[in-house]
Amino acid sequence: MAEGPQAQLEQENAKLRRELEVLQITREQEIKKYEENLAKSKESNVEATEVIEQRNSEMETMKNNLVKLTRQLDEEVSRRDQVQAESQMLERKVQDLTKGSPFAGPVTRGKAGGKDADDPLAKERGSQASAKLMRVVENWMRQKDLQQALLRGASINDQAFATLAMALIAPRSRPWTCRRTS
C-alpha cells in the first residue's frame, strides 16, 4: 500500500509538471503576443506622429500663403484706391476744362488753409491716434501676422489701417496737397 500512495504522488507530480509546462508555454505565448502588440502600437504612434508633423507643416505653409495672399490683396486694394483717386482727380480736371474755368492746380496747405495748426486739441487727438497706430504697426511687425495685429484694441478699423499702410509705403518726397476751391 505504500507504493500506492507513492505512485499517486508521482502521478500527481507528473500531472502538475505537465500543467506547469502548459502554463509556461501559455505565458511565453502571451508575452510574445503582448510584445508584438506593443511594437505595433509604437509603430502606429510613430506613424501618427509623422502624420501630425506633416499636417502641422502643411498648416504652417497654408498660414504663410494666407498671409502672403492677404498682403497681395491689400496691395491690390491700395492700387485700386489710388487709381480711383487719380481717376476722380482727372475727371474733375476734365469737368473744370469743359466748363471753361481755369485749373488752379494743387497747392500746399498752410496755416491759412482753414483750421489753425497750433490748436492744442487737434494736436492731442493727433498724438493719441498716432500712438494707437504705432502700437498696431509695432505689434504687426513683431508678430508678422495680420490676425495678431490687435486692431480691436487700437480702436481703428480696416480702412484706417489700410490708410496707415499706404502712408508708410508712400514716398516721403511728395508733400500732401489739396485743390483750391475758390
Summary of the structure (lengths in Angstrom):
residues: 182
radius of gyration: 40.8
end to end distance: 140.9
largest distance: 145.2
contacts: 355
relative contact order: 0.06
helix: 79%
strand: 3%
